[in-house]
Amino acid sequence: MYRGRQTETPLLAAMLKYVEDGVVPFHTPGHKQGKGIHPLLGKLLGEQALQLDLALMEELDDFHEPHGCIKKAQDLAARLYGADHSFFVINGTTGGIYAMILAIAGPGEKILVPRNAHRSIIGGIILSGAVPVFMQPAIDFELGLAMGVAPETVAAAIQQHPDAKGVLIINPTYYGVATDLKKIVDIVHAGQMVAIVDEAHGPHLKFNDQLPLQALDAGADLCAQSTHKIIGALTQCSIVHCRAGRVSVPRLKAMLQLVQSTSPNYLLLASLDVARLQMAQEGRELIAGAIELAHWTRQAINAIPGLYCFGGEKIGSLGVFSLDPTKITVTVKGLGLKGAEAERILRHEYGVQVELSDIYNVLFLITLGDSKADAVALVKALQELAAKHAGNYDFSAVDQAASVVLEPPVGVISPREALFGNQCTVPFHASAGHICAEIVTFYPPGIPLLCPGERISPEVISYCRQLQQAGLHISGPEDYTLKTIKVVD
């Protein structure tokens, strides 16, 4: 492992040196360091950025078999985060999750995953041909949110499926909820399995003790972090961290090669190098500032009548071991608004854009890029929203429908077999007995009721209709009205 200083940016330095050498480029990309670019794009990106839009060549290393500046940059990231190996990913954490799943599970092999798995996890399972064994996360019915998977749930799943290759945990969730990851990892390792963590929302956890424990420090074997979501890399940039031992590092590298481009974007790679530098030099100070700002924002929001922003009071409830306070989840149903309605009003009346909305909530992210003025503007917009748009929408039907936890359907074939098998479309009301070929998810709480490869039951059909009548949002199926559904023919 490269033992250089965290003040270095080996990849960016090599790129700058190449430009300074004044090489005449007879290589890709075709715009030749900006000389052939259209003025619209040239003005937008700037001359220096275009000069640094480079291609694989000797002094800029090989992205898939790095031994020079890319390897040095990755090794610096590994040392900063405490990994044995770290790998840059430039097609988002989705690509990292694909590679992690492919590295540990193949066709017909089991992997334990939360029922509220992100589509990237399902995608990785489809690519690998693995068979998912779903674990039910805890649900907060007041908020309409899926929380973490409890350690007891993981232990029970391992006991029932001792032949599984690994356990994948989402930690923290999109809403900042963390489970007792150290306890879960210990349970997984006691079962002789690999512990994988989708840590997309946790690249900053290492840098403040007020935050949940990061996956590597909990002993996880593999994790993927979205370096672009919370800290300073460009969009699509992520890192996969690995602990050697239970994971074959050569296989992981081969899977990363499989799912990533052979023409990597060097501007994206350089942003990973510099984001690591920033966190090494200023990470603790920057994250502490974001946490302090988030605490102020949460307190100010909770002083607004009709709004609720959950926090530390949830710790200790099922599936909630700790929280990331920089995730500001504002429940708006006290105003008689649905989350999507609040999102539209905030964007078009107050110039504030949320990260996401669901039926009860809107989510805001406080990061190292936010200022006190930004937080004040957010609070002011929410104050005006509450004063102007308070109403009396009746959520009782939604609350009642969402509070039912239906037993997951039986998996008959793997998601891969369902996706690539012969398919046909049938009326949903007449689909009982068929094998589902797509995902059907309702929000809240965002847990799929049907996944590819599962048999559709009359109970699931009836429950889906009940959720539709209650006004819950459907995500996943090609026919979002759920009049029809794709099944294996």
N, C-alpha and C positions, 0 to 999 in steps of 0.2 A: 504493500500500500504506500502511496506517495505520502511523504512526511513533510510536505511544504507548509507554509504559514497560511492561516486563514485570511490574511490580508491580500493574498494573491488572487488573481483571476486568470488562470493559465489558458483557458480557452479563448476568452476575449483578447488576451494579450497576443496570442498567436494570430488571431484574425486581424487585429490592428497592424501587426508586423507584416502580414501578407500585403495589405493595402499600401503600407508605407514603402514596400519594396518596389512599387510601380510596375508590377508584372503585367504584361500584355495578355489578357485572358482569352484564350481560345477554348473555353470550357463553358459548361452551363453555370448559371441560368442564361437564357438567351438575351436578356436585356443588357448583359455585359457591364455589370456594376453601375447600372443606371443610365448608361449612354443611349440605350435604345428604348427607354421607358416612355410611356405617354406622359406629357406634362401634368395632366391631372393627378396621376399617381406619384409622379416625381415630386410635385409640390407638397403632396400629402405626407410622404414618407421622409423626404429630405435626402440630400446627396450622400451624407455619411452612412445612413442606414442602408441605402441601396448598394453602396460600395461593399458593405459587410454582408450582403446577401450572397453567400459563397457556396461552393460545392466541395464534396469530398476530394481531398488531395493530400499529398504526403504530410506537409507540415501542419495540416488541420485535422489529422488523425482519421481513423475509420470508426464511424459511429457504432458499427456492429461488432467490431473487434478492436476496441480502443487500446492503445499502448502509449499514446503521447498526451497531448493537451486535454483531450476529452477524458481520458482515464484519470489524469491528475485532478481535473475538476470534480469528477465523480468521487474520487477518493477523499477529497476535502469535504464533500457533503457527507460521506459515510462517517468520517471522524467527527464532524459537528453533531450529527444525530445519534452516534453510537452504534452504527451498523457495521457488519463485517464487509458488506458490499452495498453500494448504492448505484442505481442505474437511472439515467435521465430518460424521460418518456415525453414525447412531443405530440402524441395524439390523445392527450388528456388522461385522467386517471382511468377512464374506460379501457384504454390500451393496457395500462398496468394491471388492472383487474383481470382482463383476458389472460395475460401472460402468467399471472400468479395461479389462476385456476388450471390452466393448461400444464403448468409445471408440476402439479401434484395429483391431478386426476385425469384419467383417460376414459375411453368408451366403456360404459357399463359400470364404472366405479363410482361409489357414493361420495358425496360431499354434503356436509351439514351446513345449511344456510338459513338466515332469518326469513320468515314468510314475507316480510316487507322488503325483500331484496330489491335493490336498484336494478334497472333494466340492463345495466352493464354486467351485473352478476349473472343474470339469466342468459345474457349474450355469451358470456364466457363458458357457461355450462353447456349451451347449445354447441359452441365451437368444439369443446372438448369431448362431447358425447357422454359426459358424466350424468349420473342420476342424482338429482337434488333430494335431500331429506329436509323438509322444512321444519323450522322451529318457530313457535309462536312468540312474538315479542309481547311485552306488557303494553296495555293500552290505557291512556288517560282519557276517560270518557268526557270529562269536563272540557278538555281542550280539543278532543277529537283527534289525538295524535298517538301514533305508535311510538313507544319509548324503547328502551334497550331490552335485550334478551337476558333474562335472569340466569345466574350461574346454575341454579337448580334445573332450569329447562335444558341447558346444555348438557349437564350431567345425565339427565334422563335420556336424552337423545343418543348420547354416546353408549349408554348401557344397552339401549335397544338396537343400536347399529354399530357394534364394535369393529366391523369390517370397513367402516368409512375411512377415507384417506385423509380427511382434514375437516376442520371447522372454520367457517368464515363468519366473522363478526363485523357489523357496521358500528363503528365507534370513533368519535361521537356521531350522533345522528345529525341530519340537516339542521335540526332545531337546537343542537348543542347538548343533547342529553347523552351522558356516558354511563355505561354499566360498570360493574366491578370487573374490569378487564384482567387484572392480575389473577384474581381467583379463577376466572374462566380459562386463562392460558394454562394455569397449573392443572386444572381438570382435564384439559385437552391433552397436555403432555403426559399426564398419568394414564391416559387412554392410548398412548403411543401414536398420537395423531399430530398433524401439522396445524399450527394456529396461524390463520391468515386474518388480517384486519384491513377492511376498507376504511382507511383513515383520511378520506378525501378532505374532510373538514377539520383536519388536525395538524397541518404543517407548522403551526405556531405553538403547539402544546409544550414543546421542549423548553420554552423560554420563559415560563412563569409558573411558580408553584401553586398559584390560585386556579390553574387550569387542570382539567383531567389529565391523568397519567398517559403519556404517549405510548403507543403500542410497543415500540422497541424496549422501553424501560419496563413494560409489563412482561417482557419475555417472549413476545410474538416472534414467529419465525419469518414472516413476510408481512409487509404493509405497503400500501400505496397512498401517497399524499398528493393532494392537488396544490402544488406550489403556487398556482395562479389564483386560487380561490380566496386565500386569506392573506398571503404575503406577496412579495413584489415581482414575481415572474409574469411573463406574458401569457395570455389565454392559450390553453392547450398544454401548458407545461406542468409536468408532474414528476415525482421521483418514486421509484420502487426501492425499498430498503429490505435487506435480507440478512438473516443470521445463518451462518453456515452450520451444518450438522444434520438437521432433519430435512433440509432442502438440498437438492442437487443443484449447485450453482451453475454448472455447464448446461443443465436442462433449462433452468430459468433463463439464461442468456439466449439459448436457442429459441425459446418461446417469445422472448422480447423481439428477437430478429423477425420471427414469423409475423408478428402483429404490427410492426412498425415499418415506415417507409425506408427504402434504400436511398432516398434523396432527402435527408433531413434538412430542415430549415435552420441555418446557423444562427439567425437572429433569435429564434426560440431557445436554442441551446445556450447562447450567450446570456440570455435573460435568466436562465437557471443558475449559471455560474455567478452572476452578479447578485441574484436574490440570496444565494447562499452566503456571499460576502456580506451583504447587508445584515443578515440575521446573526452572523458571527460577530460583527462589529457593534451592532446597535440593537440586536433582537430583544434583549431583556428590557431595555429602555422603551423601545417602540411598543412592545406588547403590553408592558405595564401601563403605558399611556392609553392604549386602546381599552384596556380593562377598566381603568379609572373613568374614562369617558362613557363606557357602557353602563357602569354603575350609576352615574349621574343621570343618564338617559332613562334607564329603567325606573329610577325613583321619580323622575319628573312625569313619565307616562302614567305611572300608577296613581299619580295625584289627579289625573283627568277623569272626571265622572264618566262611567260607561265603558272604560277601557281597563284591560288587565294584562300585565306583562309578567309572566311567571318567572320565578327565580329560585333562590335557595330554599324556599319553603317546600319545594317539591322533593328535595333530597331525602332519601330514606323511603320513599314510596317505591312500589314494585317497578324494577327496571331503571330506577334513577339512583345511581351511586354518587355521581357528581355532575356538575354542569359547566359549560363554557359560557360565561356571562356576556361574551361579545356577540352572541346570537340573541337578538331582541325580537321575541315572538309576542305580538300584540293581538290579543283576542278582542274582536270587534263585535261579537254578537250581542254584547250589552248595549250597543247602539241600534240594534235592529238591523245591522248590515251583515251581508255575507262578505267573506274575505275578498272575493273577486270584485265586488262592488266598491269596497274600500280602496283596493288597488287602483281601479279606474279613476275614482274621485281624486286620490292623492296625486296621480300622474297628471291629470288634465286640468285640475283646478288649482293645485298647489305646487306643481313641478317637482314632486318627490316620487322616485321610483323604488318600489319594494323589490326584494330578492325573489319572493314568491308569495302566493296567496293560496289558501285552501278555504273550505267552507266557513270556518270560524275565525281564521287568523291571517295576519300578514306578518312576514318575516323581514327584518332589517339586519344587515351585517355591519358591525362596527369593526374597522380594521385600522392598520397603521396609516392608512391614507385619509382617515377622517379627522376633522378638526372640531373644536368646540362650536364654532359657527355652524358647521354642518348639523351637529346634534341639536343645536338651538332651533335651526330651521325645521328639523324633523318634528321636534316637540311642538313648535308653534303650529305646524300644519295639522298635527293630530288634535291639538286643542280646538282649532277652528272646525276640523272635521266633526269632532264630538259636539260642538255647539250648534252646528248647522244641520247635521244629518242624522241626529238621534231619532230613532223610530221605535216601532213596537212589533217587529217581525216575530212571528211565532215559530220558534225552533223546536217545539216539543216533538213534532213528528220526526224531525231529523235526529234529535237526541235519542228518541226511542229506537229508531231503526239502527242507528250506528252503535248502540250499546249491546247489540246481540253479537256474540262471538260464535260463528258457525264452525263446525268441525270441518277441517280442510278436506277436499275431495281426495279420492284414492288415486295415486299415480299408477298408470298402467304401462306406459312406455316412457322413454326418456324425452326430454324437450327436443333434442336433436331429431329423433325419429319422427316426432309429431310435426316438426317444421319442414322436414325434407320428404315426408311421406306424401302420398296422394291426398289431396284435400278437396273438400267441397263445402258449400255454404248451405246451411239449413236454417229454418225459422227457429229462433231461440226457444220459443215456447214448446217446440217439439224436439228439442235436442237431447233430452234425457237418454242416457245410455251411450251416447256418442263420446268419443275421446276428443277433448278440446285441442285446438291447434293455435290458440293465441292466448294472450293474457287479458283478464278482466279484473280491473281494480276500481274500487269506489273510494272517494274521499269525502269525509273522513272514514277510517283513519289511515288510508293508503296501504292497506294489506290486500294483496290479490286474493280474490275469491276463486278464481280459476287460473291455472297455469297450463302451458302446453304439455300434453301427455296425460292429463288427469281426466277421469271419467266424470261427465256432467250428471248430476243427480237431480231429481225433482225438487229436493229441498233447496239446492243452490238456485235453481230457476225461480222458485217462489220467493226466496230471499232477495235475489237481484231485483225482482219486480217491486218488492216492498221498498228497497232502497231508492229505486227510480222514482216511485210515487212520493217519497219523502223529499225529493229534490237533490239527492246527493250526486256529485259529479262523477262521471264514468271516464276512465282512462284505459287505453290499451287496445280494445278491439277495433278492427277495421271499420265496423259499423258502430259508431259511437252511440247510436240510439238503442243498440242491442235488440233490434228487431230480428236480426240474423246473427249467426256466429259461424266462424270457420271451424270445421271439425275434420278429423282424419277419416278419409273415405275408406 
